[in-house]
């Protein structure tokens, strides 16, 4: 009889625990779905200013630094990709001009070319790009520095145990434009945004002169829309109270047992994560303080990691092409005007410009046939006049 009573009490205790587990999981699911997602995260309801602040002052300070760096003119990259955070490269072109040959005057004689500097050309291109008039457009020069080579320069790294500076002095921008090195170069950058951040097209252009020759290279990189998994939230809507209760309870019954099984693992991960972070920070401090090579470069951004590889809206895909083609045409037109103003023979420029203009008709959102161009879904630059598919890992 005593054993039966103890067994009965045990079963009652287990039943109460199971019921509580179901209620707790159901309540957590209800709060997540109805109080957070439906009320705060859906289209037309989400407001960035309503995001909660972190209880950790360190995290808040770090977020403030990241925000400041986004508006600065210094980019410290990890080494493999200078334009980390800007998405996939879709266009890479360059044009080479002999600037030592002057244009012919009315008398048939060639005039002496007017010398110019790289910063002067950058300034002319910058002015032309700003005049495009896109509402969400940012144009400025930026200094790109390898993350392994900022240590020792207080202008780039004020504190060896802290993040790099958000902006570099104008003298460094000028030097990176006049005398680019393998580790630091200045680019003219234009960012064109659209669709409330769902589309960001970035242009990176650079001029280089050597022994009477001018090379202007430019690259376009695109941050496509977010992955469809994130956009599925737009399909949600508020449910009636009865359906909210049924949905929450069903979730509680279905998820309570897996949650109980995995709770020790989740608890261990919760306890270990801050300890692992502190250990990683101590290891980084040791490497830096003892003079070992440390890479201060930025890693892949959250926005870049969350991108998808489809253009679900027809007009969004068309806007991507529009931004690229108009920016490229604007830059080429400004470059031509600049060269004419400096009395440089335009034969080489006009021949190459015709190639770029004639390739405009070959741009296609899904299948790109222009050399060195890959725009749109499942395409990448092949340089052979044909596009080839690229998966998420490319």
Buried (B, 14 or more C-beta within 10 A) or exposed (E): EEEEEEEEEEEEEEEEEBEEBBBEBBEBBBEBBBEEBBEEEBEEEEEEEEEEEEEEEEEEEBEEBEEEBEEBBBBBBBEEBBBBBBBBBBBBBBBEBBBBBBBEEEEEEEBEBEEBEBBBBBBBBBEBBBEBEBEEBBBBBBBBBBBBBBBEBEBBBEEBEEBBBBBBBEEBBBBBBEEBEEBBBBBBBBBBBBBEEBBBBBBBBBBBBEEEEBEBBBBBBBBBBBBEEEBEEEEBEEBEEEEBEEBBBEBBBBBBEEBEEEEEEEEEEEEEEEEEEEEEEEEEEEEBEEEEEBBBBBEEBEBBEEBBBEBEEEEBBEBBBBBBBBBBBBBBEBBBEBBEEBBBBBEBBEEBBEEBEEBEEEBBBEBBEBBBBBBBBBBBBBEEEEBEEBEEEE
